[in-house]
C-alpha cells in the first residue's frame, strides 16, 4: 500500500506558524477525496472520514505533539463471500514531530518504543491529511468477514486417527508404492 497523499488528501500546516501551546483542527474528506482514498487503500469505499486533532507546539514549532480522534465508515468486500462489509472506525491516536536533527549514535541511545518515536518535520510542515490516512490504514480490517461467512471444504484438522482421510491424504496417493 502506497500512502502518497500529496494531492489526494493534503492538509499541510507550517510548524513555525503554529501558536505556542494548543491548537484545534478538524479535518474531513469530501466525496472525491474519499473515493481516491478508497482506491489508495484497496477497499470498496470510504463512506465518511473525519478527525479532530489537538496540536501542542513548542516555541517556534520545533516540537509538535498531535492527539487525534479518527472517525470513519468504510466498506470492503468479505474475503470469503465478496459481499460488502461495513466497518465503523473510531480510534484515538498520538504522534510527535520534531524539526531537530537526528541524534548521533554516540550522543544518545535511541529508544524504539512506539510512544517515544518522533517523526521528522519535513520541509517545515506537517501534512495532517497524511497523518489521518496513515492511522486509517492501520485501522482497516485486513481480512473482513461478513456475519456468518465460513470457509468450508478444507480443514487443518487431522481425521486420519479417526479413520477418515487426513490432511495429507491427497499427497499419500502420489507416493510410489513399494
HELIX and SHEET records of a PDB file:
HELIX    1   1 UNK A   15  UNK A   17  5                                   3    
HELIX    2   2 UNK A   31  UNK A   41  1                                  11    
HELIX    3   3 UNK A   59  UNK A   61  5                                   3    
HELIX    4   4 UNK A  114  UNK A  116  5                                   3    
HELIX    5   5 UNK A  128  UNK A  139  1                                  12    
HELIX    6   6 UNK A  160  UNK A  162  5                                   3    
HELIX    7   7 UNK A  169  UNK A  174  1                                   6    
SHEET    1   A 2 UNK A  12  UNK A  14  0                                        
SHEET    2   A 2 UNK A 125  UNK A 127 -1                                        
SHEET    1   B 5 UNK A  21  UNK A  28  0                                        
SHEET    2   B 5 UNK A  45  UNK A  57 -1                                        
SHEET    3   B 5 UNK A  63  UNK A  77 -1                                        
SHEET    4   B 5 UNK A  84  UNK A  98 -1                                        
SHEET    5   B 5 UNK A 119  UNK A 120  1                                        
END                                                                             
